[in-house]
Amino acid sequence: MPNKNKTPFFLPYQLRWLNDNSKVKIWEKTRRIGATYVQSYEDVRDCVKKTVPAVWFSSADESAAREYIDYCKIWANLFNVAAKDLGEQVLDKEKDVKAYISI
């Protein structure tokens, strides 16, 4: 896990996000600043540390959802924990609502 000052994985503003232990965090952001990258790390870390029972991540589109899952796989490997990709699950076929599930 990164220390509070320096890490090869995260930029300073991403570290501020990781080190913020507020129950609710809101990030006004622009595109492609690494928010999904750092959030995926935080979510995997919190699951590994068992500070949360599960994580639900909502995205704007399917490519963003897949990007998040791919990052989670990288972090799970870094933490040396097993994660099983259960793939796509259709929640509502008529509305094209899907979930990508990993455990």
PyMOL CGO cylinders between C-alpha atoms (Angstrom):
from pymol import cmd
from pymol.cgo import CYLINDER

trace = [
    CYLINDER, 0.00, 0.00, 0.00, 1.26, 3.48, -0.70, 0.3, 1, 1, 1, 1, 1, 1,
    CYLINDER, 1.26, 3.48, -0.70, 2.67, 5.60, 2.06, 0.3, 1, 1, 1, 1, 1, 1,
    CYLINDER, 2.67, 5.60, 2.06, 1.27, 9.07, 2.54, 0.3, 1, 1, 1, 1, 1, 1,
    CYLINDER, 1.27, 9.07, 2.54, 4.11, 10.83, 0.71, 0.3, 1, 1, 1, 1, 1, 1,
    CYLINDER, 4.11, 10.83, 0.71, 5.45, 8.93, -2.29, 0.3, 1, 1, 1, 1, 1, 1,
    CYLINDER, 5.45, 8.93, -2.29, 4.62, 5.90, -4.40, 0.3, 1, 1, 1, 1, 1, 1,
    CYLINDER, 4.62, 5.90, -4.40, 5.45, 4.70, -7.90, 0.3, 1, 1, 1, 1, 1, 1,
    CYLINDER, 5.45, 4.70, -7.90, 1.76, 3.95, -8.52, 0.3, 1, 1, 1, 1, 1, 1,
    CYLINDER, 1.76, 3.95, -8.52, -0.10, 7.19, -7.77, 0.3, 1, 1, 1, 1, 1, 1,
    CYLINDER, -0.10, 7.19, -7.77, 0.14, 10.92, -8.33, 0.3, 1, 1, 1, 1, 1, 1,
    CYLINDER, 0.14, 10.92, -8.33, -0.16, 13.34, -5.37, 0.3, 1, 1, 1, 1, 1, 1,
    CYLINDER, -0.16, 13.34, -5.37, -3.85, 14.13, -5.96, 0.3, 1, 1, 1, 1, 1, 1,
    CYLINDER, -3.85, 14.13, -5.96, -4.61, 10.40, -6.20, 0.3, 1, 1, 1, 1, 1, 1,
    CYLINDER, -4.61, 10.40, -6.20, -2.81, 9.83, -2.90, 0.3, 1, 1, 1, 1, 1, 1,
    CYLINDER, -2.81, 9.83, -2.90, -4.94, 12.55, -1.29, 0.3, 1, 1, 1, 1, 1, 1,
    CYLINDER, -4.94, 12.55, -1.29, -8.01, 10.61, -2.47, 0.3, 1, 1, 1, 1, 1, 1,
    CYLINDER, -8.01, 10.61, -2.47, -6.66, 7.35, -1.05, 0.3, 1, 1, 1, 1, 1, 1,
    CYLINDER, -6.66, 7.35, -1.05, -5.71, 8.91, 2.27, 0.3, 1, 1, 1, 1, 1, 1,
    CYLINDER, -5.71, 8.91, 2.27, -9.14, 10.52, 2.72, 0.3, 1, 1, 1, 1, 1, 1,
    CYLINDER, -9.14, 10.52, 2.72, -11.04, 8.21, 5.08, 0.3, 1, 1, 1, 1, 1, 1,
    CYLINDER, -11.04, 8.21, 5.08, -14.33, 10.11, 4.92, 0.3, 1, 1, 1, 1, 1, 1,
    CYLINDER, -14.33, 10.11, 4.92, -17.46, 7.96, 4.72, 0.3, 1, 1, 1, 1, 1, 1,
    CYLINDER, -17.46, 7.96, 4.72, -18.59, 9.90, 1.65, 0.3, 1, 1, 1, 1, 1, 1,
    CYLINDER, -18.59, 9.90, 1.65, -16.15, 11.33, -0.89, 0.3, 1, 1, 1, 1, 1, 1,
    CYLINDER, -16.15, 11.33, -0.89, -17.08, 13.43, -3.90, 0.3, 1, 1, 1, 1, 1, 1,
    CYLINDER, -17.08, 13.43, -3.90, -14.64, 14.10, -6.68, 0.3, 1, 1, 1, 1, 1, 1,
    CYLINDER, -14.64, 14.10, -6.68, -15.33, 16.72, -9.31, 0.3, 1, 1, 1, 1, 1, 1,
    CYLINDER, -15.33, 16.72, -9.31, -13.15, 15.46, -12.08, 0.3, 1, 1, 1, 1, 1, 1,
    CYLINDER, -13.15, 15.46, -12.08, -12.32, 15.63, -15.75, 0.3, 1, 1, 1, 1, 1, 1,
    CYLINDER, -12.32, 15.63, -15.75, -11.75, 12.75, -18.12, 0.3, 1, 1, 1, 1, 1, 1,
    CYLINDER, -11.75, 12.75, -18.12, -8.69, 10.53, -18.04, 0.3, 1, 1, 1, 1, 1, 1,
    CYLINDER, -8.69, 10.53, -18.04, -7.14, 11.73, -14.78, 0.3, 1, 1, 1, 1, 1, 1,
    CYLINDER, -7.14, 11.73, -14.78, -6.83, 8.25, -13.27, 0.3, 1, 1, 1, 1, 1, 1,
    CYLINDER, -6.83, 8.25, -13.27, -9.92, 8.35, -11.05, 0.3, 1, 1, 1, 1, 1, 1,
    CYLINDER, -9.92, 8.35, -11.05, -11.03, 4.84, -12.06, 0.3, 1, 1, 1, 1, 1, 1,
    CYLINDER, -11.03, 4.84, -12.06, -7.46, 3.63, -11.64, 0.3, 1, 1, 1, 1, 1, 1,
    CYLINDER, -7.46, 3.63, -11.64, -7.13, 4.92, -8.07, 0.3, 1, 1, 1, 1, 1, 1,
    CYLINDER, -7.13, 4.92, -8.07, -10.71, 4.01, -7.09, 0.3, 1, 1, 1, 1, 1, 1,
    CYLINDER, -10.71, 4.01, -7.09, -10.21, 0.44, -8.24, 0.3, 1, 1, 1, 1, 1, 1,
    CYLINDER, -10.21, 0.44, -8.24, -7.12, 0.23, -6.03, 0.3, 1, 1, 1, 1, 1, 1,
    CYLINDER, -7.12, 0.23, -6.03, -9.03, 1.62, -3.04, 0.3, 1, 1, 1, 1, 1, 1,
    CYLINDER, -9.03, 1.62, -3.04, -11.89, -0.83, -3.60, 0.3, 1, 1, 1, 1, 1, 1,
    CYLINDER, -11.89, -0.83, -3.60, -9.60, -3.88, -3.84, 0.3, 1, 1, 1, 1, 1, 1,
    CYLINDER, -9.60, -3.88, -3.84, -7.58, -2.69, -0.84, 0.3, 1, 1, 1, 1, 1, 1,
    CYLINDER, -7.58, -2.69, -0.84, -10.72, -2.22, 1.24, 0.3, 1, 1, 1, 1, 1, 1,
    CYLINDER, -10.72, -2.22, 1.24, -11.99, -5.69, 0.31, 0.3, 1, 1, 1, 1, 1, 1,
    CYLINDER, -11.99, -5.69, 0.31, -8.61, -7.27, 1.12, 0.3, 1, 1, 1, 1, 1, 1,
    CYLINDER, -8.61, -7.27, 1.12, -8.50, -5.45, 4.49, 0.3, 1, 1, 1, 1, 1, 1,
    CYLINDER, -8.50, -5.45, 4.49, -12.16, -6.43, 5.03, 0.3, 1, 1, 1, 1, 1, 1,
    CYLINDER, -12.16, -6.43, 5.03, -13.15, -2.83, 5.80, 0.3, 1, 1, 1, 1, 1, 1,
    CYLINDER, -13.15, -2.83, 5.80, -16.07, -3.32, 3.39, 0.3, 1, 1, 1, 1, 1, 1,
    CYLINDER, -16.07, -3.32, 3.39, -18.06, -6.49, 2.68, 0.3, 1, 1, 1, 1, 1, 1,
    CYLINDER, -18.06, -6.49, 2.68, -18.39, -5.79, -1.06, 0.3, 1, 1, 1, 1, 1, 1,
    CYLINDER, -18.39, -5.79, -1.06, -18.07, -3.05, -3.65, 0.3, 1, 1, 1, 1, 1, 1,
    CYLINDER, -18.07, -3.05, -3.65, -20.57, -1.89, -6.24, 0.3, 1, 1, 1, 1, 1, 1,
    CYLINDER, -20.57, -1.89, -6.24, -19.11, 0.32, -8.97, 0.3, 1, 1, 1, 1, 1, 1,
    CYLINDER, -19.11, 0.32, -8.97, -21.34, 2.07, -11.49, 0.3, 1, 1, 1, 1, 1, 1,
    CYLINDER, -21.34, 2.07, -11.49, -19.95, 3.42, -14.74, 0.3, 1, 1, 1, 1, 1, 1,
    CYLINDER, -19.95, 3.42, -14.74, -21.09, 5.56, -17.65, 0.3, 1, 1, 1, 1, 1, 1,
    CYLINDER, -21.09, 5.56, -17.65, -20.73, 2.80, -20.23, 0.3, 1, 1, 1, 1, 1, 1,
    CYLINDER, -20.73, 2.80, -20.23, -19.55, -0.74, -20.85, 0.3, 1, 1, 1, 1, 1, 1,
    CYLINDER, -19.55, -0.74, -20.85, -15.98, 0.20, -21.78, 0.3, 1, 1, 1, 1, 1, 1,
    CYLINDER, -15.98, 0.20, -21.78, -15.57, 2.10, -18.49, 0.3, 1, 1, 1, 1, 1, 1,
    CYLINDER, -15.57, 2.10, -18.49, -16.93, -0.91, -16.58, 0.3, 1, 1, 1, 1, 1, 1,
    CYLINDER, -16.93, -0.91, -16.58, -14.46, -3.22, -18.28, 0.3, 1, 1, 1, 1, 1, 1,
    CYLINDER, -14.46, -3.22, -18.28, -11.61, -0.80, -17.57, 0.3, 1, 1, 1, 1, 1, 1,
    CYLINDER, -11.61, -0.80, -17.57, -12.51, -0.80, -13.87, 0.3, 1, 1, 1, 1, 1, 1,
    CYLINDER, -12.51, -0.80, -13.87, -12.62, -4.62, -13.73, 0.3, 1, 1, 1, 1, 1, 1,
    CYLINDER, -12.62, -4.62, -13.73, -9.27, -4.85, -15.52, 0.3, 1, 1, 1, 1, 1, 1,
    CYLINDER, -9.27, -4.85, -15.52, -7.70, -2.49, -12.98, 0.3, 1, 1, 1, 1, 1, 1,
    CYLINDER, -7.70, -2.49, -12.98, -9.19, -4.53, -10.14, 0.3, 1, 1, 1, 1, 1, 1,
    CYLINDER, -9.19, -4.53, -10.14, -7.53, -7.65, -11.57, 0.3, 1, 1, 1, 1, 1, 1,
    CYLINDER, -7.53, -7.65, -11.57, -4.17, -5.86, -11.58, 0.3, 1, 1, 1, 1, 1, 1,
    CYLINDER, -4.17, -5.86, -11.58, -4.57, -4.74, -7.95, 0.3, 1, 1, 1, 1, 1, 1,
    CYLINDER, -4.57, -4.74, -7.95, -5.75, -8.19, -6.82, 0.3, 1, 1, 1, 1, 1, 1,
    CYLINDER, -5.75, -8.19, -6.82, -2.57, -9.60, -8.33, 0.3, 1, 1, 1, 1, 1, 1,
    CYLINDER, -2.57, -9.60, -8.33, -0.49, -6.94, -6.56, 0.3, 1, 1, 1, 1, 1, 1,
    CYLINDER, -0.49, -6.94, -6.56, -2.12, -7.84, -3.23, 0.3, 1, 1, 1, 1, 1, 1,
    CYLINDER, -2.12, -7.84, -3.23, -1.52, -11.49, -4.06, 0.3, 1, 1, 1, 1, 1, 1,
    CYLINDER, -1.52, -11.49, -4.06, -5.17, -12.42, -3.60, 0.3, 1, 1, 1, 1, 1, 1,
    CYLINDER, -5.17, -12.42, -3.60, -7.29, -14.60, -5.80, 0.3, 1, 1, 1, 1, 1, 1,
    CYLINDER, -7.29, -14.60, -5.80, -10.17, -13.06, -7.71, 0.3, 1, 1, 1, 1, 1, 1,
    CYLINDER, -10.17, -13.06, -7.71, -12.53, -14.97, -9.94, 0.3, 1, 1, 1, 1, 1, 1,
    CYLINDER, -12.53, -14.97, -9.94, -14.04, -13.19, -12.91, 0.3, 1, 1, 1, 1, 1, 1,
    CYLINDER, -14.04, -13.19, -12.91, -17.64, -14.35, -13.28, 0.3, 1, 1, 1, 1, 1, 1,
    CYLINDER, -17.64, -14.35, -13.28, -18.08, -12.27, -16.41, 0.3, 1, 1, 1, 1, 1, 1,
    CYLINDER, -18.08, -12.27, -16.41, -21.17, -10.50, -17.63, 0.3, 1, 1, 1, 1, 1, 1,
    CYLINDER, -21.17, -10.50, -17.63, -24.52, -11.04, -15.93, 0.3, 1, 1, 1, 1, 1, 1,
    CYLINDER, -24.52, -11.04, -15.93, -27.68, -9.65, -17.55, 0.3, 1, 1, 1, 1, 1, 1,
    CYLINDER, -27.68, -9.65, -17.55, -29.89, -7.91, -14.99, 0.3, 1, 1, 1, 1, 1, 1,
    CYLINDER, -29.89, -7.91, -14.99, -32.56, -6.51, -17.30, 0.3, 1, 1, 1, 1, 1, 1,
    CYLINDER, -32.56, -6.51, -17.30, -32.53, -7.65, -20.92, 0.3, 1, 1, 1, 1, 1, 1,
    CYLINDER, -32.53, -7.65, -20.92, -35.15, -5.15, -22.10, 0.3, 1, 1, 1, 1, 1, 1,
    CYLINDER, -35.15, -5.15, -22.10, -33.25, -2.16, -20.71, 0.3, 1, 1, 1, 1, 1, 1,
    CYLINDER, -33.25, -2.16, -20.71, -29.83, -3.68, -21.53, 0.3, 1, 1, 1, 1, 1, 1,
    CYLINDER, -29.83, -3.68, -21.53, -28.69, -3.51, -17.89, 0.3, 1, 1, 1, 1, 1, 1,
    CYLINDER, -28.69, -3.51, -17.89, -25.64, -5.69, -17.20, 0.3, 1, 1, 1, 1, 1, 1,
    CYLINDER, -25.64, -5.69, -17.20, -23.20, -6.31, -14.40, 0.3, 1, 1, 1, 1, 1, 1,
    CYLINDER, -23.20, -6.31, -14.40, -19.63, -7.57, -14.55, 0.3, 1, 1, 1, 1, 1, 1,
    CYLINDER, -19.63, -7.57, -14.55, -18.97, -9.64, -11.48, 0.3, 1, 1, 1, 1, 1, 1,
    CYLINDER, -18.97, -9.64, -11.48, -15.72, -10.69, -9.82, 0.3, 1, 1, 1, 1, 1, 1,
    CYLINDER, -15.72, -10.69, -9.82, -15.32, -12.41, -6.48, 0.3, 1, 1, 1, 1, 1, 1,
]
cmd.load_cgo(trace, "trace")
